[in-house]
Amino acid sequence: MSTPAPDSDIAKIDPNFASARVDDREVVWHNAALAPFSVEGLPLRTGPDAPFWRLPGPTGAPYVMQDTEGGLLRNTAGVCVRFRSDSRVVAIRTLLKDSRDMNHMPRAGSAGFDLYCGAWPNTRHVGTAQPNRDETELVHIFA
């Protein structure tokens, strides 16, 4: 791997481009809300800085709701982030509002992430990442 010239190191300009080490692998993080990623399943989302919530607040901005409604508002089940990559490894890093156990749903269904490869109808399931109980930060490598 070549090292860029010091004056062309984009990580010095924007630390979001800095590589990190996860499980002894070098990882470069990208914001899934920005191109070239495509976020699907959130038709009311107002822009790349808006949270990944299914519903907006009463004025289109996020707001605090009662627990039952807030849980549904912030639930991202069914959201899809599409992208193309030639990487042999894909990693995710996310902050979750919560990761509670429910008697009717596994944690993978309420706070999990699935990775699929390929184009329809030839997609294949690569793996599922799920947080531990009460864990709100999730970092996972699909290899």
N, C-alpha and C positions, 0 to 999 in steps of 0.2 A: 504494500500500500504506500503510495507516494505521499509525502508531506508537502502541503501547499506552502508557497512563499509567505513569510510573515505578514506582508502587506495585503495578501489576498485571503487570509484566514477569516472566513465569514463568521466564525464563532466569536471572534473578537468584536465584531459589529453587533451581532445578535446572538446572545447566549443560547437561544432556543435551538440553534444549529450545532451546538457542541455535542460531541459524542459522549455517551455515558457507558458505564460498565454494568451489566446485569448478568448475574450468574456467570461471571468471567467472560462475557461476550461484549464486544463493542457495539453500541446501539446509538443510532441517530434518531432523535424524536422529531415527529412532524405533527402539526395541529390538524386533526381530522375535520375541523370545521372549515378549512381553507382548501382551495384548489391545490393539487389535482384531485382531492377527495370529493366524493359526492354523497351528501347526507340525504337519505330517503326515509319517509315515514313520519316526518314532522311537518305537515303541510302548513301549520300556523307559525312556524319559527320565523322570526323577523330578520335575521341576518347572521353573519358569521360570529358576532360577539354575543348573540343571544344564547341562553342556556339550552341544553338539550332536553327541553320539556315538551310534552305532548300538547299542552294547552297554554295560551297566554293568560296573563292577568286581565282584570276587567278593562283596563285601558291599553292593553297590548303589552304592558310591561309586567315582569314577574312581581308577585306580591305574596304575602304570607296568608295562607288559608288554614282552615281547620284541618286537623290531622287527616281525617278520612279523605277529604277532597284534595289536600296537598299531596298525599301519597299518590293519588291517581294523576294529578297534574304533572308530577315530576317523574312518573314511571316511564321508562324508555323502552318497554317491551315492544318488539316489532320494528325498532329503528334499524336501519341498514346503512353502513358506511361502505361505499364501493371505491375500490382503487385497483391499480395495476402495479405489480412489482416483479422484479426478477430475483429478489432476495430469497435466500434459502431459509431465512428466519424472519418472523414477524413478531413484534413485541407490542404490548399495549400497556399504557400507564393511565390510570384514571382515579379521580376522587369521587367517591360515592356519598350520597346523602346519608345512607345507612345500609346496613346489611343484617337484617333481622331474619330469624327463622319464622316461617309461617306454617301452620298445620296443614295447609292445602296446597303448598307449592314449594318445590325444592329451591335452594339458594341459587342454583344455576339459572332458574327461570325468573327470579326476582332481581338478581344483581349480577347475572353472568354475561359472558361474551362468547359467542361462537365464531369460529373462523372457517369459512368455506373457500375453496379454490376452484377455479374454472368458470366457464361460461355456461349458462343454462342451455341445454338440459344436462350437461356433463359436469355438474358441480359435485364436489366431494367434501365431506366434513373433515376438517383437519384436527379440530379439538375444541374444547370448552374451557374457559377460565372462569373461576368463581372465587369470590373472597371468602375468607374464613369468617366465622360468626363475629359480628360487631366490628369487622375490619372495614375501614372506609377508604383506604388507599390500596389499590390493586395494581401490581406490576406482574406481568406474565409474559413468558416467551413461548411462542408456538414454533417448534423447530421440526 
